[in-house]
């Protein structure tokens, strides 16, 4: 599914500050919705490492910012954990 430019911009405006709060070096790259309209994918990058964050599309639309921040933080912590 293609998102309109306006929708992509609104998603970016909502997520970019959360990403920057987690790590100021994180760069928002792209956002997309799968063809079934069930999942929202966000591509971010830290240095040379791309990161894919996944959200339920319907959940993303209705989730309060506080819970979204917690989800983003949890996903980033899991992906950036260096064992």
C-alpha positions in Angstrom: 0.0 0.0 0.0 1.3 3.4 -0.9 1.0 6.1 1.8 0.3 9.6 0.7 3.0 12.2 1.1 0.9 13.9 3.8 0.5 10.7 5.7 4.2 9.9 5.5 5.0 13.4 6.8 2.6 13.0 9.7 4.1 9.7 10.7 7.6 11.2 10.4 6.6 14.2 12.6 5.3 11.8 15.2 8.2 9.3 15.2 11.3 11.4 14.5 11.3 13.2 17.9 10.9 9.9 19.7 13.8 8.4 17.7 16.0 11.5 18.4 15.1 11.3 22.1 16.3 7.6 22.2 19.5 8.5 20.3 20.2 11.8 18.7 22.2 10.0 16.0 19.3 8.0 14.8 18.1 9.0 11.3 14.5 8.5 10.1 14.8 7.0 6.6 11.4 5.7 5.4 7.9 4.5 6.3 5.7 2.0 4.6 2.6 -0.1 5.1 2.4 -3.7 3.9 0.0 -4.7 1.2 -2.4 -6.3 3.8 -2.6 -2.9 5.6 -1.8 -4.7 8.9 1.8 -3.6 9.5 3.6 -0.3 9.5 7.3 -0.4 8.9 9.7 2.3 9.8 13.3 2.3 8.5 15.8 4.2 10.7 19.6 4.2 10.6 22.3 4.5 13.2 25.7 5.1 11.6 25.9 2.3 9.0 23.3 0.1 10.7 19.8 0.1 9.2 17.0 -0.7 11.7 13.5 -1.8 10.9 10.8 -1.0 13.4 7.4 -2.7 13.1 4.0 -1.6 14.4 0.5 -2.8 13.9 -1.0 -0.2 11.5 -4.3 0.2 13.4 -2.5 0.2 16.7 -0.1 2.9 15.5 -3.0 5.2 14.5 -4.7 5.0 17.8 -1.8 4.5 20.3 -1.1 7.3 22.7 2.4 8.9 22.3 3.5 7.6 25.7 2.9 4.0 24.7 4.4 4.6 21.3 7.5 5.9 22.9 7.7 2.8 25.1 7.3 0.5 22.0 10.0 2.4 20.0 12.4 2.3 23.0 11.8 -1.4 23.5 12.4 -2.2 19.8 15.5 -0.1 19.6 17.0 -1.6 22.8 16.4 -5.1 21.4 17.9 -4.3 18.0 20.9 -2.3 19.3 21.8 -4.7 22.1 25.4 -5.8 21.6 26.0 -9.2 23.2 
